[in-house]
Amino acid sequence: MITCLYFAWVRERIGCDEESLSPPSEVGNLHQFLDWLSRKSAAHAHALSDPTILRFAINQDYATMDSPIKKGDEVAIFPPVTGG
Amino acid sequence: MDEMAHIRVQKDPFDVAQELAALQKKGADMGALVSFTGLVREFDDDRRITKLTLEHYPAMTKRQLHAIAAEAEARFSLVHCRVIHRFGPLHPGDPIVLVITAARHRKAAFEGAEFLMDWLKTKAPFWKKEESSNGSQWVAAQESDDLAAQKWTAPTVKPNGQ
């Protein structure tokens, strides 16, 4: 099971702030996870259509497309941050 | 490391004078205290802002702010630092963020505060939604913020996870 969190307009487009997901075993990195996730619904496809305008974290650390994903991880998908 | 850095993420306002006084009490080994307060602007270009709502990712915010503070302390030999960041609904004139650095000399305190703000802006997971005369929209990240953060040549995590 993977916990997937969404923030800001990604959350609004997908329509929820958190999902528990069980991707197939061949999903081993962030790139593969996003491919799989964007096929989940039209809303997911819309939110994830351009990964270059998104940022990702795995277990609260920034991640890149080749970062490994395993069972129990917390994945977060969000736009570039605008704090301060 | 956590003892030196005092990090808070809260809905409530903060009192700058009170925070400065609290930090000053930490010890006499400081010759300089620098504080920066970020406020909600009333106008952004031609838009009149009525409300700014900050959303964040609590677990990651805590982790990132501690990492950023630890990096600042190490780089600038800060004696102490304090970071307070608000979330939730805010209005023009409201304080959003407070950074205080304490160092033996002013240069380190000034630079440490600037570094903390530059890194915080590009790494701490906060997002702003603005309500203005033009309706409601998510505030876009500024390239100028990324460039400001890059000038410190981040050794570990790059700004905005790029």
gemmi code that builds the backbone of each chain (N, CA, C; Angstrom):
import gemmi

chains = {
    "A": [
        ("MET", (0.835, -1.208, 0.000), (0.000, 0.000, 0.000), (0.867, 1.254, 0.000)),
        ("ILE", (0.509, 2.186, -0.862), (1.224, 3.456, -0.917), (0.234, 4.568, -0.576)),
        ("THR", (0.642, 5.481, 0.305), (-0.198, 6.632, 0.610), (0.207, 7.749, -0.325)),
        ("CYS", (-0.756, 8.279, -1.049), (-0.447, 9.348, -1.987), (-1.182, 10.618, -1.562)),
        ("LEU", (-0.413, 11.702, -1.379), (-0.975, 12.974, -0.925), (-0.920, 13.994, -2.048)),
        ("TYR", (-1.955, 14.819, -2.124), (-2.013, 15.863, -3.147), (-2.198, 17.219, -2.484)),
        ("PHE", (-1.549, 18.241, -3.042), (-1.660, 19.577, -2.477), (-1.985, 20.612, -3.550)),
        ("ALA", (-2.545, 21.742, -3.068), (-2.861, 22.910, -3.907), (-3.727, 22.503, -5.108)),
        ("TRP", (-3.394, 22.998, -6.335), (-4.301, 22.704, -7.462), (-4.286, 21.242, -7.877)),
        ("VAL", (-3.255, 20.499, -7.492), (-3.243, 19.055, -7.793), (-4.369, 18.385, -6.999)),
        ("ARG", (-4.498, 18.786, -5.743), (-5.581, 18.283, -4.874), (-6.947, 18.651, -5.461)),
        ("GLU", (-7.067, 19.885, -5.910), (-8.357, 20.323, -6.474), (-8.696, 19.564, -7.753)),
        ("ARG", (-7.697, 19.344, -8.597), (-7.982, 18.643, -9.860), (-8.323, 17.172, -9.629)),
        ("ILE", (-7.627, 16.546, -8.692), (-7.882, 15.125, -8.443), (-9.149, 14.944, -7.609)),
        ("GLY", (-9.437, 15.924, -6.773), (-10.692, 15.883, -6.023), (-10.596, 15.252, -4.650)),
        ("CYS", (-9.384, 14.968, -4.184), (-9.212, 14.488, -2.808), (-7.787, 14.819, -2.366)),
        ("ASP", (-7.547, 14.787, -1.051), (-6.205, 15.146, -0.590), (-5.318, 13.935, -0.298)),
        ("GLU", (-5.925, 12.756, -0.264), (-5.127, 11.575, 0.082), (-5.784, 10.317, -0.467)),
        ("GLU", (-4.959, 9.388, -0.955), (-5.471, 8.098, -1.415), (-4.528, 6.992, -0.958)),
        ("SER", (-5.110, 5.839, -0.650), (-4.290, 4.652, -0.403), (-4.318, 3.834, -1.670)),
        ("LEU", (-3.144, 3.557, -2.226), (-3.068, 2.922, -3.537), (-2.234, 1.657, -3.494)),
        ("SER", (-2.606, 0.707, -4.342), (-1.822, -0.530, -4.454), (-1.419, -0.736, -5.903)),
        ("PRO", (-0.345, -0.088, -6.329), (0.090, -0.271, -7.711), (0.626, -1.692, -7.933)),
        ("PRO", (0.607, -2.176, -9.180), (1.154, -3.512, -9.462), (2.649, -3.582, -9.161)),
        ("SER", (3.157, -4.782, -8.984), (4.537, -4.950, -8.508), (5.584, -4.401, -9.475)),
        ("GLU", (5.227, -4.281, -10.784), (6.241, -3.771, -11.732), (6.469, -2.254, -11.588)),
        ("VAL", (5.644, -1.580, -10.774), (5.848, -0.151, -10.516), (6.945, 0.002, -9.465)),
        ("GLY", (8.135, 0.400, -9.932), (9.283, 0.417, -9.017), (9.873, 1.796, -8.779)),
        ("ASN", (9.508, 2.771, -9.639), (10.025, 4.121, -9.407), (8.934, 5.163, -9.649)),
        ("LEU", (9.281, 6.402, -9.379), (8.284, 7.477, -9.443), (7.700, 7.627, -10.847)),
        ("HIS", (8.550, 7.518, -11.861), (8.092, 7.643, -13.247), (7.019, 6.597, -13.551)),
        ("GLN", (7.289, 5.361, -13.176), (6.331, 4.277, -13.425), (5.055, 4.475, -12.605)),
        ("PHE", (5.225, 4.975, -11.398), (4.078, 5.224, -10.523), (3.146, 6.278, -11.135)),
        ("LEU", (3.735, 7.352, -11.669), (2.934, 8.429, -12.267), (2.207, 7.938, -13.520)),
        ("ASP", (2.900, 7.127, -14.315), (2.285, 6.530, -15.503), (1.040, 5.743, -15.121)),
        ("TRP", (1.219, 4.930, -14.093), (0.117, 4.079, -13.617), (-1.003, 4.938, -13.025)),
        ("LEU", (-0.641, 5.920, -12.221), (-1.615, 6.758, -11.525), (-2.433, 7.609, -12.502)),
        ("SER", (-1.789, 8.072, -13.572), (-2.513, 8.953, -14.501), (-3.572, 8.188, -15.292)),
        ("ARG", (-3.503, 6.859, -15.265), (-4.526, 6.056, -15.955), (-5.722, 5.727, -15.049)),
        ("LYS", (-5.644, 6.167, -13.804), (-6.682, 5.836, -12.815), (-8.027, 6.501, -13.132)),
        ("SER", (-7.998, 7.754, -13.574), (-9.239, 8.448, -13.917), (-8.895, 9.637, -14.810)),
        ("ALA", (-9.937, 10.254, -15.373), (-9.727, 11.441, -16.210), (-9.159, 12.572, -15.353)),
        ("ALA", (-9.619, 12.672, -14.117), (-9.138, 13.721, -13.219), (-7.636, 13.544, -12.921)),
        ("HIS", (-7.220, 12.293, -12.689), (-5.794, 12.012, -12.456), (-4.976, 12.375, -13.702)),
        ("ALA", (-5.499, 11.966, -14.863), (-4.793, 12.239, -16.119), (-4.620, 13.744, -16.315)),
        ("HIS", (-5.666, 14.499, -16.006), (-5.643, 15.956, -16.156), (-4.623, 16.575, -15.188)),
        ("ALA", (-4.661, 16.150, -13.937), (-3.768, 16.726, -12.923), (-2.300, 16.415, -13.219)),
        ("LEU", (-2.048, 15.232, -13.784), (-0.668, 14.760, -13.956), (-0.169, 14.908, -15.395)),
        ("SER", (-0.945, 15.607, -16.239), (-0.632, 15.633, -17.671), (0.745, 16.218, -17.981)),
        ("ASP", (1.215, 17.174, -17.171), (2.537, 17.755, -17.424), (3.412, 17.671, -16.164)),
        ("PRO", (4.175, 16.588, -16.060), (4.982, 16.400, -14.838), (6.043, 17.487, -14.643)),
        ("THR", (6.383, 18.232, -15.722), (7.429, 19.252, -15.561), (6.950, 20.423, -14.707)),
        ("ILE", (5.626, 20.590, -14.573), (5.137, 21.675, -13.705), (4.753, 21.160, -12.324)),
        ("LEU", (5.142, 19.919, -12.039), (4.849, 19.325, -10.739), (6.138, 19.057, -9.970)),
        ("ARG", (6.012, 18.923, -8.675), (7.127, 18.507, -7.827), (6.656, 17.314, -7.004)),
        ("PHE", (7.619, 16.502, -6.558), (7.284, 15.251, -5.908), (8.124, 15.047, -4.653)),
        ("ALA", (7.525, 14.364, -3.684), (8.294, 13.977, -2.506), (7.976, 12.522, -2.178)),
        ("ILE", (8.982, 11.813, -1.715), (8.767, 10.462, -1.211), (9.245, 10.462, 0.238)),
        ("ASN", (8.346, 10.083, 1.125), (8.630, 10.108, 2.573), (9.200, 11.464, 3.013)),
        ("GLN", (8.556, 12.519, 2.539), (8.842, 13.910, 2.922), (10.176, 14.465, 2.428)),
        ("ASP", (10.809, 13.773, 1.466), (12.011, 14.326, 0.839), (11.747, 14.482, -0.655)),
        ("TYR", (12.266, 15.570, -1.238), (12.069, 15.780, -2.673), (12.584, 14.579, -3.456)),
        ("ALA", (11.818, 14.206, -4.483), (12.168, 13.020, -5.266), (12.222, 13.365, -6.747)),
        ("THR", (12.914, 12.527, -7.510), (12.977, 12.710, -8.964), (12.366, 11.473, -9.636)),
        ("MET", (12.226, 11.551, -10.956), (11.539, 10.493, -11.699), (12.128, 9.096, -11.476)),
        ("ASP", (13.437, 9.015, -11.240), (14.028, 7.676, -11.058), (14.106, 7.260, -9.586)),
        ("SER", (13.523, 8.054, -8.693), (13.529, 7.664, -7.267), (12.706, 6.391, -7.078)),
        ("PRO", (13.240, 5.414, -6.341), (12.501, 4.169, -6.128), (11.288, 4.364, -5.207)),
        ("ILE", (10.258, 3.586, -5.495), (9.051, 3.594, -4.669), (8.789, 2.172, -4.202)),
        ("LYS", (8.511, 2.038, -2.913), (8.214, 0.706, -2.391), (6.988, 0.755, -1.478)),
        ("LYS", (6.500, -0.435, -1.173), (5.319, -0.553, -0.311), (5.529, 0.218, 0.992)),
        ("GLY", (4.505, 0.932, 1.435), (4.612, 1.659, 2.693), (5.083, 3.096, 2.550)),
        ("ASP", (5.518, 3.470, 1.323), (6.009, 4.845, 1.133), (4.863, 5.850, 1.141)),
        ("GLU", (5.225, 7.083, 1.497), (4.291, 8.202, 1.386), (4.759, 9.066, 0.216)),
        ("VAL", (3.944, 9.107, -0.824), (4.291, 9.884, -2.014), (3.445, 11.156, -2.006)),
        ("ALA", (4.050, 12.296, -2.315), (3.285, 13.538, -2.379), (3.496, 14.190, -3.738)),
        ("ILE", (2.418, 14.731, -4.289), (2.460, 15.385, -5.608), (1.899, 16.794, -5.444)),
        ("PHE", (2.681, 17.789, -5.904), (2.255, 19.179, -5.689), (2.922, 20.118, -6.694)),
        ("PRO", (2.374, 21.344, -6.815), (3.032, 22.335, -7.676), (4.284, 22.877, -6.986)),
        ("PRO", (5.158, 23.587, -7.726), (6.310, 24.222, -7.074), (5.856, 25.056, -5.878)),
        ("VAL", (6.634, 25.019, -4.816), (6.205, 25.616, -3.551), (6.281, 27.149, -3.608)),
        ("THR", (5.439, 27.798, -2.797), (5.398, 29.265, -2.764), (5.278, 29.781, -1.330)),
        ("GLY", (6.169, 29.291, -0.476), (6.123, 29.733, 0.922), (6.832, 31.061, 1.119)),
        ("GLY", (7.013, 31.408, 2.360), (7.738, 32.618, 2.720), (6.882, 33.861, 2.647)),
    ],
    "B": [
        ("MET", (21.231, 19.994, 17.334), (20.908, 20.931, 16.267), (19.535, 21.558, 16.507)),
        ("ASP", (18.581, 20.726, 16.891), (17.225, 21.239, 17.108), (17.144, 22.206, 18.273)),
        ("GLU", (18.093, 22.105, 19.188), (18.081, 23.011, 20.332), (18.419, 24.422, 19.903)),
        ("MET", (19.290, 24.534, 18.891), (19.684, 25.846, 18.411), (18.563, 26.471, 17.593)),
        ("ALA", (17.921, 25.640, 16.800), (16.868, 26.172, 15.933), (15.515, 25.994, 16.604)),
        ("HIS", (14.746, 27.034, 16.575), (13.407, 27.001, 17.134), (12.463, 27.188, 15.947)),
        ("ILE", (11.714, 26.151, 15.609), (10.872, 26.162, 14.416), (9.414, 26.021, 14.837)),
        ("ARG", (8.570, 26.872, 14.325), (7.138, 26.734, 14.606), (6.328, 26.976, 13.348)),
        ("VAL", (5.297, 26.160, 13.146), (4.372, 26.363, 12.046), (3.002, 26.467, 12.699)),
        ("GLN", (2.350, 27.598, 12.524), (1.137, 27.851, 13.304), (0.128, 28.697, 12.540)),
        ("LYS", (-1.130, 28.621, 12.991), (-2.203, 29.440, 12.422), (-2.178, 30.843, 13.025)),
        ("ASP", (-1.849, 30.902, 14.289), (-1.946, 32.165, 15.038), (-0.882, 33.171, 14.627)),
        ("PRO", (-1.145, 34.459, 14.867), (-0.121, 35.473, 14.617), (1.044, 35.316, 15.597)),
        ("PHE", (2.138, 36.001, 15.315), (3.274, 35.986, 16.254), (3.611, 37.425, 16.614)),
        ("ASP", (4.328, 37.572, 17.735), (4.716, 38.891, 18.207), (6.229, 39.006, 18.038)),
        ("VAL", (6.660, 39.851, 17.102), (8.082, 39.936, 16.749), (8.933, 40.320, 17.962)),
        ("ALA", (8.480, 41.309, 18.735), (9.247, 41.778, 19.898), (9.430, 40.655, 20.916)),
        ("GLN", (8.355, 39.905, 21.115), (8.401, 38.794, 22.078), (9.368, 37.704, 21.616)),
        ("GLU", (9.350, 37.426, 20.320), (10.242, 36.392, 19.783), (11.705, 36.832, 19.858)),
        ("LEU", (11.958, 38.114, 19.575), (13.324, 38.646, 19.662), (13.826, 38.576, 21.099)),
        ("ALA", (12.963, 38.955, 22.026), (13.342, 38.942, 23.443), (13.641, 37.522, 23.908)),
        ("ALA", (12.827, 36.577, 23.462), (13.021, 35.174, 23.861), (14.358, 34.653, 23.342)),
        ("LEU", (14.696, 35.045, 22.116), (15.957, 34.564, 21.545), (17.148, 35.218, 22.246)),
        ("GLN", (16.986, 36.489, 22.565), (18.061, 37.240, 23.226), (18.407, 36.639, 24.589)),
        ("LYS", (17.407, 36.054, 25.227), (17.603, 35.445, 26.551), (18.434, 34.175, 26.497)),
        ("LYS", (18.631, 33.647, 25.278), (19.309, 32.359, 25.135), (20.773, 32.401, 25.540)),
        ("GLY", (21.354, 33.607, 25.607), (22.749, 33.670, 26.024), (23.411, 34.940, 25.556)),
        ("ALA", (24.604, 35.177, 26.058), (25.292, 36.434, 25.782), (26.297, 36.309, 24.644)),
        ("ASP", (26.416, 35.098, 24.083), (27.438, 34.894, 23.060), (26.954, 35.338, 21.691)),
        ("MET", (26.258, 36.457, 21.626), (25.786, 36.954, 20.339), (25.962, 38.465, 20.270)),
        ("GLY", (26.504, 38.896, 19.137), (26.714, 40.322, 18.953), (25.730, 40.921, 17.973)),
        ("ALA", (24.919, 40.055, 17.330), (24.011, 40.556, 16.307), (22.739, 39.716, 16.254)),
        ("LEU", (21.629, 40.401, 16.174), (20.326, 39.748, 15.999), (19.691, 40.384, 14.767)),
        ("VAL", (19.320, 39.559, 13.789), (18.652, 40.086, 12.602), (17.285, 39.434, 12.515)),
        ("SER", (16.258, 40.244, 12.263), (14.939, 39.639, 12.077), (14.312, 40.108, 10.765)),
        ("PHE", (13.631, 39.179, 10.105), (12.915, 39.483, 8.872), (11.475, 39.037, 9.060)),
        ("THR", (10.529, 39.907, 8.705), (9.114, 39.550, 8.751), (8.525, 39.686, 7.357)),
        ("GLY", (7.900, 38.644, 6.872), (7.216, 38.685, 5.583), (5.737, 38.953, 5.825)),
        ("LEU", (5.156, 39.873, 5.041), (3.758, 40.278, 5.225), (2.934, 40.007, 3.963)),
        ("VAL", (1.643, 39.919, 4.130), (0.746, 39.807, 2.974), (0.620, 41.191, 2.344)),
        ("ARG", (0.968, 41.285, 1.041), (0.842, 42.552, 0.323), (-0.617, 42.806, -0.049)),
        ("GLU", (-0.979, 44.080, -0.115), (-2.352, 44.399, -0.508), (-2.525, 44.348, -2.033)),
        ("PHE", (-1.444, 44.710, -2.739), (-1.539, 44.705, -4.195), (-0.465, 43.801, -4.789)),
        ("ASP", (-0.822, 43.030, -5.812), (0.152, 42.256, -6.552), (-0.100, 42.623, -8.012)),
        ("ASP", (0.846, 43.311, -8.623), (0.621, 43.946, -9.927), (-0.616, 44.846, -9.799)),
        ("ASP", (-1.653, 44.582, -10.598), (-2.822, 45.458, -10.519), (-3.955, 44.820, -9.717)),
        ("ARG", (-3.658, 43.656, -9.115), (-4.716, 42.968, -8.382), (-4.738, 43.414, -6.920)),
        ("ARG", (-5.937, 43.672, -6.430), (-6.078, 44.012, -5.027), (-6.390, 42.718, -4.268)),
        ("ILE", (-5.479, 42.323, -3.388), (-5.626, 41.059, -2.672), (-6.593, 41.243, -1.503)),
        ("THR", (-7.561, 40.317, -1.388), (-8.470, 40.395, -0.253), (-8.164, 39.309, 0.781)),
        ("LYS", (-7.605, 38.199, 0.303), (-7.323, 37.090, 1.214), (-6.227, 36.208, 0.614)),
        ("LEU", (-5.367, 35.687, 1.471), (-4.319, 34.775, 1.026), (-4.379, 33.553, 1.942)),
        ("THR", (-4.644, 32.386, 1.359), (-4.752, 31.187, 2.192), (-3.536, 30.304, 1.960)),
        ("LEU", (-2.835, 29.994, 3.039), (-1.644, 29.144, 2.926), (-1.954, 27.719, 3.337)),
        ("GLU", (-1.592, 26.815, 2.419), (-1.756, 25.380, 2.680), (-0.348, 24.822, 2.833)),
        ("HIS", (-0.175, 23.783, 3.635), (1.156, 23.174, 3.711), (1.067, 21.678, 3.951)),
        ("TYR", (2.210, 21.052, 3.919), (2.318, 19.593, 4.063), (3.042, 19.381, 5.397)),
        ("PRO", (2.270, 19.286, 6.498), (2.855, 19.391, 7.840), (4.112, 18.541, 8.093)),
        ("ALA", (4.063, 17.255, 7.762), (5.204, 16.387, 8.074), (6.463, 16.832, 7.320)),
        ("MET", (6.274, 17.227, 6.066), (7.425, 17.626, 5.258), (7.890, 19.036, 5.622)),
        ("THR", (6.957, 19.903, 5.969), (7.313, 21.267, 6.371), (8.275, 21.221, 7.549)),
        ("LYS", (7.912, 20.429, 8.550), (8.722, 20.313, 9.752), (10.124, 19.827, 9.398)),
        ("ARG", (10.175, 18.782, 8.602), (11.436, 18.180, 8.187), (12.296, 19.153, 7.388)),
        ("GLN", (11.669, 19.829, 6.420), (12.414, 20.761, 5.572), (12.899, 21.974, 6.363)),
        ("LEU", (12.034, 22.513, 7.216), (12.444, 23.697, 7.980), (13.598, 23.373, 8.917)),
        ("HIS", (13.556, 22.199, 9.538), (14.679, 21.813, 10.407), (15.965, 21.643, 9.600)),
        ("ALA", (15.845, 21.068, 8.412), (17.032, 20.868, 7.563), (17.597, 22.212, 7.103)),
        ("ILE", (16.708, 23.131, 6.721), (17.129, 24.453, 6.251), (17.807, 25.219, 7.388)),
        ("ALA", (17.222, 25.155, 8.572), (17.788, 25.856, 9.735), (19.145, 25.279, 10.116)),
        ("ALA", (19.253, 23.954, 10.067), (20.528, 23.308, 10.407), (21.614, 23.725, 9.422)),
        ("GLU", (21.238, 23.805, 8.149), (22.184, 24.219, 7.112), (22.629, 25.667, 7.348)),
        ("ALA", (21.681, 26.536, 7.677), (22.006, 27.950, 7.929), (22.935, 28.087, 9.130)),
        ("GLU", (22.647, 27.335, 10.178), (23.469, 27.407, 11.388), (24.897, 26.971, 11.115)),
        ("ALA", (25.009, 25.907, 10.316), (26.335, 25.383, 10.009), (27.113, 26.336, 9.098)),
        ("ARG", (26.443, 26.845, 8.069), (27.130, 27.712, 7.104), (27.581, 29.037, 7.686)),
        ("PHE", (26.742, 29.621, 8.530), (27.017, 30.979, 8.996), (27.395, 31.024, 10.474)),
        ("SER", (27.667, 29.856, 11.054), (28.016, 29.758, 12.474), (27.032, 30.543, 13.345)),
        ("LEU", (25.757, 30.348, 13.076), (24.752, 31.050, 13.873), (24.746, 30.499, 15.292)),
        ("VAL", (24.505, 31.382, 16.237), (24.398, 30.958, 17.633), (23.001, 30.380, 17.874)),
        ("HIS", (22.011, 31.048, 17.278), (20.633, 30.555, 17.340), (19.906, 30.998, 16.084)),
        ("CYS", (18.796, 30.329, 15.784), (17.887, 30.896, 14.797), (16.469, 30.468, 15.108)),
        ("ARG", (15.545, 31.254, 14.622), (14.139, 31.031, 14.915), (13.350, 31.246, 13.629)),
        ("VAL", (12.504, 30.286, 13.294), (11.674, 30.411, 12.090), (10.222, 30.139, 12.493)),
        ("ILE", (9.351, 31.089, 12.213), (7.923, 30.894, 12.475), (7.188, 31.133, 11.164)),
        ("HIS", (6.406, 30.156, 10.739), (5.680, 30.274, 9.474), (4.215, 30.002, 9.744)),
        ("ARG", (3.355, 30.896, 9.227), (1.923, 30.708, 9.454), (1.260, 29.990, 8.281)),
        ("PHE", (0.105, 29.402, 8.561), (-0.717, 28.811, 7.509), (-2.167, 29.181, 7.794)),
        ("GLY", (-3.061, 28.834, 6.852), (-4.470, 29.182, 7.011), (-4.778, 30.507, 6.331)),
        ("PRO", (-5.979, 31.051, 6.595), (-6.392, 32.277, 5.907), (-5.721, 33.527, 6.481)),
        ("LEU", (-5.137, 34.363, 5.615), (-4.476, 35.600, 6.032), (-4.991, 36.757, 5.172)),
        ("HIS", (-4.770, 37.969, 5.656), (-5.278, 39.159, 4.973), (-4.161, 40.179, 4.802)),
        ("PRO", (-4.343, 41.138, 3.875), (-3.287, 42.130, 3.653), (-2.816, 42.772, 4.958)),
        ("GLY", (-1.504, 42.876, 5.090), (-0.913, 43.445, 6.293), (-0.570, 42.400, 7.353)),
        ("ASP", (-1.131, 41.198, 7.226), (-0.844, 40.145, 8.212), (0.577, 39.621, 8.032)),
        ("PRO", (1.271, 39.330, 9.141), (2.577, 38.688, 9.025), (2.426, 37.217, 8.615)),
        ("ILE", (3.281, 36.756, 7.707), (3.252, 35.351, 7.244), (4.400, 34.566, 7.868)),
        ("VAL", (5.584, 35.169, 7.844), (6.776, 34.421, 8.235), (7.721, 35.324, 9.020)),
        ("LEU", (8.390, 34.717, 9.994), (9.395, 35.431, 10.778), (10.671, 34.592, 10.812)),
        ("VAL", (11.786, 35.244, 10.488), (13.089, 34.582, 10.599), (13.960, 35.454, 11.492)),
        ("ILE", (14.536, 34.876, 12.518), (15.485, 35.617, 13.355), (16.788, 34.821, 13.415)),
        ("THR", (17.888, 35.510, 13.202), (19.180, 34.855, 13.316), (20.003, 35.578, 14.370)),
        ("ALA", (20.757, 34.806, 15.117), (21.662, 35.373, 16.114), (23.064, 34.863, 15.803)),
        ("ALA", (24.010, 35.802, 15.755), (25.395, 35.414, 15.460), (26.333, 36.296, 16.280)),
        ("ARG", (27.610, 35.961, 16.252), (28.573, 36.786, 16.973), (28.757, 38.133, 16.268)),
        ("HIS", (28.670, 38.106, 14.928), (28.881, 39.339, 14.161), (27.744, 39.551, 13.164)),
        ("ARG", (27.549, 40.813, 12.745), (26.367, 41.157, 11.953), (26.318, 40.502, 10.576)),
        ("LYS", (27.490, 40.349, 9.921), (27.493, 39.810, 8.557), (26.857, 38.411, 8.521)),
        ("ALA", (27.260, 37.580, 9.467), (26.719, 36.208, 9.519), (25.218, 36.233, 9.806)),
        ("ALA", (24.792, 37.152, 10.677), (23.373, 37.232, 11.026), (22.549, 37.691, 9.815)),
        ("PHE", (23.035, 38.721, 9.097), (22.347, 39.202, 7.896), (22.295, 38.100, 6.840)),
        ("GLU", (23.455, 37.518, 6.554), (23.520, 36.502, 5.500), (22.710, 35.259, 5.854)),
        ("GLY", (22.768, 34.890, 7.118), (22.011, 33.717, 7.568), (20.511, 33.920, 7.366)),
        ("ALA", (20.034, 35.137, 7.663), (18.603, 35.435, 7.513), (18.209, 35.410, 6.033)),
        ("GLU", (19.067, 35.967, 5.183), (18.765, 35.991, 3.749), (18.757, 34.571, 3.171)),
        ("PHE", (19.744, 33.806, 3.581), (19.828, 32.402, 3.152), (18.580, 31.622, 3.588)),
        ("LEU", (18.196, 31.795, 4.841), (17.016, 31.086, 5.362), (15.772, 31.422, 4.543)),
        ("MET", (15.567, 32.696, 4.247), (14.390, 33.087, 3.469), (14.455, 32.557, 2.036)),
        ("ASP", (15.637, 32.669, 1.404), (15.772, 32.189, 0.024), (15.497, 30.688, -0.065)),
        ("TRP", (16.009, 29.948, 0.888), (15.819, 28.492, 0.856), (14.412, 28.096, 1.245)),
        ("LEU", (13.891, 28.806, 2.235), (12.544, 28.516, 2.697), (11.526, 28.717, 1.562)),
        ("LYS", (11.720, 29.775, 0.791), (10.799, 30.093, -0.299), (10.775, 29.010, -1.373)),
        ("THR", (11.880, 28.319, -1.554), (11.945, 27.355, -2.649), (11.897, 25.900, -2.177)),
        ("LYS", (11.985, 25.653, -0.877), (12.011, 24.275, -0.394), (10.914, 23.899, 0.594)),
        ("ALA", (10.445, 24.882, 1.360), (9.416, 24.542, 2.356), (8.076, 24.358, 1.636)),
        ("PRO", (7.391, 23.229, 1.889), (6.180, 22.913, 1.121), (4.936, 23.684, 1.579)),
        ("PHE", (4.887, 24.944, 1.149), (3.716, 25.806, 1.364), (3.194, 26.225, -0.008)),
        ("TRP", (1.890, 26.431, -0.076), (1.264, 26.948, -1.311), (0.277, 28.027, -0.922)),
        ("LYS", (0.238, 29.073, -1.773), (-0.620, 30.220, -1.482), (-1.749, 30.315, -2.491)),
        ("LYS", (-2.957, 30.448, -1.995), (-4.088, 30.721, -2.873), (-4.580, 32.125, -2.569)),
        ("GLU", (-4.657, 32.901, -3.649), (-4.954, 34.313, -3.498), (-6.384, 34.605, -3.960)),
        ("GLU", (-7.077, 35.411, -3.167), (-8.373, 35.912, -3.618), (-8.205, 37.401, -3.849)),
        ("SER", (-8.576, 37.839, -5.052), (-8.349, 39.227, -5.401), (-9.494, 39.742, -6.250)),
        ("SER", (-9.326, 40.989, -6.703), (-10.315, 41.590, -7.593), (-10.472, 40.775, -8.882)),
        ("ASN", (-9.473, 39.934, -9.194), (-9.533, 39.097, -10.398), (-10.048, 37.689, -10.131)),
        ("GLY", (-10.560, 37.433, -8.933), (-11.038, 36.091, -8.601), (-10.034, 35.349, -7.743)),
        ("SER", (-10.111, 34.009, -7.810), (-9.295, 33.183, -6.937), (-8.270, 32.406, -7.755)),
        ("GLN", (-7.008, 32.431, -7.335), (-5.997, 31.662, -8.082), (-4.818, 31.253, -7.191)),
        ("TRP", (-4.182, 30.141, -7.574), (-2.988, 29.693, -6.878), (-1.824, 30.566, -7.318)),
        ("VAL", (-1.014, 30.993, -6.365), (0.140, 31.834, -6.672), (1.216, 30.955, -7.315)),
        ("ALA", (1.750, 31.412, -8.457), (2.782, 30.633, -9.155), (4.147, 30.880, -8.519)),
        ("ALA", (4.997, 29.859, -8.545), (6.362, 30.013, -8.044), (7.104, 31.008, -8.934)),
        ("GLN", (7.969, 31.810, -8.331), (8.720, 32.825, -9.065), (10.093, 32.288, -9.444)),
        ("GLU", (10.451, 32.505, -10.700), (11.787, 32.074, -11.131), (12.858, 32.852, -10.367)),
        ("SER", (12.535, 34.124, -10.029), (13.512, 34.944, -9.294), (13.825, 34.335, -7.929)),
        ("ASP", (12.840, 33.638, -7.318), (13.084, 32.972, -6.032), (14.033, 31.789, -6.206)),
        ("ASP", (13.834, 31.041, -7.317), (14.728, 29.908, -7.592), (16.156, 30.401, -7.816)),
        ("LEU", (16.279, 31.510, -8.566), (17.617, 32.058, -8.838), (18.275, 32.555, -7.555)),
        ("ALA", (17.484, 33.190, -6.696), (18.017, 33.682, -5.414), (18.537, 32.518, -4.572)),
        ("ALA", (17.804, 31.409, -4.585), (18.226, 30.242, -3.799), (19.458, 29.591, -4.404)),
        ("GLN", (19.521, 29.601, -5.755), (20.653, 28.940, -6.423), (21.974, 29.658, -6.170)),
        ("LYS", (21.892, 30.957, -5.866), (23.151, 31.686, -5.666), (23.912, 31.166, -4.441)),
        ("TRP", (23.193, 30.487, -3.547), (23.866, 29.913, -2.375), (24.456, 28.536, -2.714)),
        ("THR", (24.335, 28.120, -3.965), (24.812, 26.822, -4.452), (24.566, 25.685, -3.453)),
        ("ALA", (23.305, 25.346, -3.415), (22.840, 24.301, -2.498), (23.663, 23.028, -2.619)),
        ("PRO", (24.194, 22.527, -1.508), (25.009, 21.330, -1.573), (24.191, 20.042, -1.632)),
        ("THR", (22.972, 20.072, -1.112), (22.222, 18.817, -1.028), (20.994, 18.822, -1.934)),
        ("VAL", (19.895, 19.388, -1.464), (18.655, 19.369, -2.231), (18.543, 20.647, -3.044)),
        ("LYS", (18.216, 20.541, -4.323), (18.067, 21.721, -5.161), (16.715, 22.379, -4.903)),
        ("PRO", (16.608, 23.688, -5.190), (15.354, 24.393, -4.944), (14.187, 23.715, -5.637)),
        ("ASN", (13.085, 23.661, -4.951), (11.850, 23.130, -5.502), (11.976, 21.720, -6.064)),
        ("GLY", (12.939, 20.968, -5.576), (13.062, 19.570, -5.951), (13.429, 19.321, -7.401)),
        ("GLN", (13.989, 20.348, -8.059), (14.289, 20.172, -9.484), (15.493, 19.272, -9.675)),
    ],
}
model = gemmi.Model(1)
for chain_id, residues in chains.items():
    chain = gemmi.Chain(chain_id)
    for i, (resn, *xyz) in enumerate(residues, 1):
        res = gemmi.Residue()
        res.name, res.seqid = resn, gemmi.SeqId(i, " ")
        for name, pos in zip(("N", "CA", "C"), xyz):
            atom = gemmi.Atom()
            atom.name, atom.element = name, gemmi.Element(name[0])
            atom.pos, atom.b_iso = gemmi.Position(*pos), 0.0
            res.add_atom(atom)
        chain.add_residue(res)
    model.add_chain(chain)
structure = gemmi.Structure()
structure.add_model(model)
structure.setup_entities()
